[in-house]
Amino acid sequence: MRFYKTALFLIFIFVGSFSAYCGEENKLGEILPLYSILPFAGILLSISLFPLFFPHFWHKRYPLVALFWGVSFIIPFLIAYKDTAVLEVLHIFLLDYVPFLILLWGLFTVSGGIVFKGSIVGTPFFNTILIAVGTVLASFMGTTGAAMLLIRPLLRANEKRKYKTHAVIFFIFLVANIGGSLTPLGDPPLFLGFLHGVPFFWTFKLFLPLVFASLMLLGVFFLLDSYYFRKENLYAVLKSQTKKRREPFKIMGTYNFLFLLGIIGSVLFSGTFHLGYISFFSVHLEYQDLIREIATIIIGIASLKVTPKDFRESNGFNWEPMKEVAILFAAIFATMIAPLAVLKAGDKGHLAFLVGGLHEPYQFFWLTGMLSSFLDNAPTYLTFLNMALGHFSPGVAEKQAIKELIQNNELFLEAISIGAVFMGANTYIGNAPNFMVKSIAEENGVKMPSFLGYIFKWSIPFLIPLFFLVEYIFL
């Protein structure tokens, strides 16, 4: 009962304080108070601290916690800003959350029907090769598709090993994030850039930073995995196993690769053709995007129908990871409205102290990246892209402004792109596949670090020094 009383109290306080800022509805980011981002901070802190200090409560009640923070922002926001707030909520859910969830569901469903069979052992060499393959695939089938396809084979290969958390962590670093930086199909920020006028093949400019970051992390992972492998004294075990009869390696459910190609094709279609739009409560829904969503749903259902149930069962497939992501990211997207609006206001908003001094590529790299670690990296990318366009080509039409940015200040676009994609690896919520990989790993008995444990034990020691090198060499 205390939980609901607290929610009502927060709503009352927020309605009263928001109302004081009403009046200029077309300048939402300039008039939103800084404390309007508190619900967003609340959901982030809940995700980071509750599993650590109240694991049983979190496992049973995380939907209520997500609802609490979502309602704490949405209700006062709607009451205070009325039509403007309704439009903002519809916009972020219809144009961002629903497409995000449908694509995630489609890739999760289809990849869950592909089974890798055989006697595979998680040696340092095998693990490194598997993560490297996933890193390459991520740019062409999306970070979500590549992560969902290969996380289960990685877990199965290492199921007998005592130390395997590090393998999942580096898998998140590379397959679920950094590997998706080569094409617009790889990661949502780059796809968003493509939709707004960045040429499809421009992202190949990120090839060298991608290769550098990937080789550095793969090298560190191989050394780390070799250390743990020797610590478990598994070389002797492996030698004895090679004398036994081994099951040959094979892939089952290969027709699901065709379904994956179908989803990739629908995404490519939506970014290539412009078929007009329908208006739903003043939100423009593009026909090509609706076709993409419908096609993805149909493909996912087809995969469920034609793939034998025992294929998915042997993969340990269940809907819990999808459910957890859907619920938590609904709260994240809802509460994210405030910080994104304030950021978009630039030096006229209450975060002017943060964005007002952006003049160099490395500044865009770090601020885009750090905020992408906690906000969804796609709208964060778009926010800083618009800041750069407004800085260099004020008043110029968007697509023309992007052409001018590439011609005259291309390094800024590279900095924003690398920051958004690479630094999505800094936290579990920086990119959607991170959370899904974590959830699947835990379903398979891998003890994953807490939200803060991931940041302080893994991201800061392994990623931040790498990103300083990337900045020094490429920006």
N, C-alpha and C positions, 0 to 999 in steps of 0.2 A: 504494500500500500504506500509505503514511503517513496518508492520509485515513481509512482504516478503523481503524487503530490509535488515532488521535485520537478517533474516535467511541466505540470500546470503552472508552477511558480515561475519557471524560466520563461514559459510562453508569455505570461502576464508582463514580466519585466521587459522582454524583448519587444512586445507590441507597443508598450508605452514609449520606449526609447526610440524605436524605429519611426514612430509616428511624428516625432519631433523633426525628422529629416525629410518628411514628405513634401511634395510640391513640384519639384522639377523632375518629372518622371522620365524624361528623355536623357537625363544625365545620371543614371543610376549609380555608376561607378564612382562619380564625384561626390555623391551625397551619402552613400552608405557609410555608417560609422565603422571604425576599425574593429570594434568589438562584435560586429556582425559575423566575423569569421570564427567566433568562439565555438559554435556547434561543429564547424569543420575540424578545429583543433581537438574538440572533444571526441569525435569519432576516431581520429588518428591516435589519440592517447589511449582510447579504449582498446583499439586493436593491438596497441603495443604493450599495455600494462595488464589488462585483464587476464590474458592467457598465462602471464607470468605469476601473478599474485592470486588470482581467483580462477584457476583452470576449470574446475567443475562447473562453476556458475557460468563461465563463458561458453563452454561446450553446450550447455543446455539452454542458455538464455541470450546468445548473441543476436538472434533476430529482434528481441525486445530492446537490446541496447542500440542497435541500428535504428529501430523505429523511434526510440526516444530522441536521438540526436537529429534525425530527419525531421520529425515533427517540431522539435524545438526551434528549428530554423524556418520551415515551410509555413507553418500556421501564422506566426507573427509577420512574416514577410508578405503573405497574401493579404492579411488584414491591413497592413500599413500601406502597401503599394498597389493593391487592387489589380487593375487590368495589366499594368506593367509587370507585376509579379507573376500573374497567371501566364503571360506570354513568355517570361523568362523560364518558368518551370516547364511549360510545354516544350519550349525550344530545346532545353538541355536533355529532356527525357525522350522526345520524339526524334531529334536529330543527332543525339550523341549516345545516350544510354541504350535505347532500344536497338539501334543498328549494332552497337558494340556487343550487346548481349546475344543477338541473333548470330552474328559472325562467330563469336566465341563458342556458342552452343553447337553450331554447324561443324566447326573444326574439331571440337571436343568429341562430338558424336561419331564423326567419320573416322578420325584417327583411332578411336577406341575399338574399332572393328578390325584393325590391322594387328596381327599377332606374329611375333618373332619367336620361332621355336628352335631348339637345338641346345647343345651343351656349350654354352658361352660362359666364360669365367671373367670376372672383372679384374683383369690384370691392369697395371698402369698403362701399358701400350693399348689394350683394347678400349679402356675408358677414354683415353686421350683421343683416339681415332673416332670413337662414337661422338664425342662432344665436338670434334672438329667437323665431322660430317653434318651434324646438326647446325653448326654455325653457318656453314655454306647454304644449307637448305633454307634457313630462316629468311634469307633475303628473297627467296623465290616462292615459298609457300607460306610466308608469314611466321612471325615468332611463335604465335599460338599454335599453328599447324605443326611446325617442326618440334616444338616442345611436347605437345600431346602425342606426337608420333613416337618419339624416342625416349621419353622419360621412363616408360614401363620396361623397355629392354635394358636400360641402364640399371634400374632397380633390380630386375631379375638377375642380371649378370653379377650383381654385388650382394645378393641376398644372404650369402654365407659369411660375408665379411663383417667384422666388428666395427671398423671405422669406414663409414661411407657418407656421412653428412657432408663432408667437403666436396664429394663428387656432385651431389645435388646442388650445392651452392655455386660451384663453377659452371654447372649446367645452366643455372639461372642467369649468371653473368653473361655467358656467351650465346647460348641457344635462344633464351627467352628475351634477350635484349640486344647486345652489341652486334650479333650476327644479322640482325634485320636492317642494317643501315645501307645496303647497296641498291635497293630498288624501292619504289613506292609501295610495292606489295609486302615489303618486309615488316614495316611497323606503322601504326596508325598516324603518327605525326607526318611522316613522309608522304603517306597517301593523301592526307589533308592538304599538304603543300601542292601535290599534283593536281588535286581538284581546284585549287585556287590559282593555278597557272604556272607552277614550276614544271619545266619539261620532264617527261618520264625518265629520260636517260641522264638527266643532270646529276642524279644521285650517285652515278658512277664516279663522280668527283671525290666521293668519300671512300674510295677503294683503299688508298694508302693508309688513312687513319684506321680503317677497319682491319686491314692486314696486320698493321703494327700492334694494335691493341689485342687482337686475337692471338697472335704468335706469342706475345708477352705472357698472356694469361694461360695459354696452353702449356708453355714451358714451365711456368710456376706450378701449374696443376700436376704435370707429370712428375716433377721433383717431389711435390708434397704427397702424391699418391704412392710413389715408390717408397717413400719413407714409411708410410703407414702399412704398406704391403709387407715390407721387411719386418716391421715391428710385430706383425701378426705371424711372421714366419710362414708365409703362404707359398713361398717358392717350392719348399719340400712337398707340401700338399699337392700343388699343381703338378709336380713331376710324377707323383704317384697316380694322379688321376689320368694322366695322358696314357698310362698303360691299360686303362680300363676301356670298355666299349663306350664310345661317345655318340650321342644322338646328332645326326647331321643337321646343319643349319638350314632352315627354310622359313619362308614368309607365307602366312595364310591370310586370306581376306584381301588379296591384292587388288580386287576390283574396287576397293575403297580408295585406291590411288586415283582412279578415274573420278570418283566423287570429289576428291580433293581438288583435282584439276577443274572440275565443274564449279566449285566455290571460288577458286582463284579466277576463273574465267568470268564469273558474275561480278567480282570486284573490279576486274579490268574493264568490263563492259560499262559499269556505272561511272567509271572515271573517264571514259572515252566518248560516250554519247551523251547528248543533252537533249532530252525529249520534252522539256517543259515541266510544269508542276501543277499540283492542286493545292489550294489553300485550306488549311484546317485550323480554325480559330487564329487566323493571321500568321500561322506557321507554314512556310512553303515546303511542301513535300515533293521532291523531285521524282518524276516517273521512273527514271533509270535506277534511283535508289530503292524505290518500292519493288521494282523487278528484281534487284539484287537480293532484297530481304526474302521475297517470296521464293526465289530460286534456291536460296540457302536452306530455307525451311523444308522445301520439297526434297532437296538432296539429302538432308539429314534424316528425314523420315524414310526415304528410300534405303539409306544405309541401314537403318534399324530393321527394316523389313527383310532385306536380303541377306544380312549377316547372321549366321547361326548364333544362338544365344551362348553356346559353349565357347565360342571365340571370345566374346566379351567377358565371360566368366573367367577364362584362363588369363585374361588381362587384369583381373581384379577390378573390372569396370563397374562403377556405380555413379549415381547422380549427386552425391554429397559435395564434391568439389565445386560442381556447377551451381548447386544451391547456395553454398557459402559465398561464392563470388557474386552471384546475383543479388543477394541480400545486402552484403556489406558495401558493394559498389553502388547500390541504389542510394544508400545513405551518403556515400562519398560524393556522388554526382549531385545530389540535392543540396548538400551543404557547401559544395564547391562553387555554387553560383556567386556567393559573396566575394571570396578572394579573387576569383577570375574577373569579376566586374571592377573591383578596386584596382587590380593590376592593369586592366585595359584603359583605365582612366589616366594612366601614366602619371605625369607630374601634377595633375589636377586632383588625384585621389589621395587617400590617406596612407598610401604606401609610396608616396613621392620620394621619400628618403631612400627607398630601396631602388627605384627605377630611374630617378632623375639624373643620375650620374653615369648613365650608360653611353659610352662614346667609342669604345674599342671592341674588337671581335672577342677578345678573351673575356671581357665583362659579360657580353651576351652569352658566351659559352657557359660560364659558371652560374649565372643567375637563371638562365633557361634550364640548365641541368639540375641545379639544386631544387628549384620549384617543381620540376618534372619528377623528382624523387618522391614528392608528397602529393602533388596535384596530378590529375591525369595528364600524361605527357602530350596528348594530341591538342587539346585546347591551349595548353601552355605554349606549345610550339607556335600555334597560330597567333596567340597574343603577342609574343615577342617578334614574330615576323611582321605583324602589323605595326609594331613600334618602329622597327627598322624602316619599313616603307614610309611611314609618316615622317621619319627623321630625314630621309634622303630624297623622297619624292612627294612632298605634301600636296594634296589636292589632285594627284594624278590617279587615273583609273587603275584598279588593283593589278590587272594582268600586265599593263604597260609598266607600272611601277616595279613589278617583279622582274621584268626584262631589264629595266634600268639597274636594278640592284645587282643582277647577275653580271651585267656588262661592266659596272663601275665599282661595285663594292661586294664582290662575290664572297669574300672571306667572312662577311657577316652572316650570310645565309649558311655557309658551311658550319660556322660556330653554333648557330641556333640548331641546325639539324643534328650535329654530333652531340651537342649538349642534351637535347631531348631524348635521343635514342640511347646513347651510352649510359646516361645517368639514371635512366629508368631502372637500372640494376641496383641502385643504391638502397632501395627498400623493397619490402614485399609488395607494396601498393604502387610502386613506380610504373609498373606495366602489368596488365591483367594476368598474363601467363605466369608471372612470379608466384602469385597467390595460388594458382591452380597447381603448379608443380609442388609447392610446399604442401598443399592439402593431399595430393596423391601420394607424396613421399610419406607423410604421416599415416595415411591409410595403410601403407605397406610396412609400417613399423619403424621407419627411420625417425630418429629423434632430431627434430629441426630446432634451431635456435629461436628464441622469442623475437619479436619485432625489433627491440632495442639490441638484443644479442646479435642479430644479423648485422645491424649497422656497425656496432662497436667491435665485434670480433672479426667480421669479414669485410664489409664494405670499406670502412675507413682504412684498415691496414693494407688491403689488396687493391682496391679500386682508386681511391683518392690519389695515391702516389702515381699510379698509371695515368690518371687524367691530367696531372700536372705535367707529365712528360708529353702527352698528346697536345696540350696547350703550347708547350715550349717549342715542340718540333713543327707543328702544323698551323698554329694560329699566331 
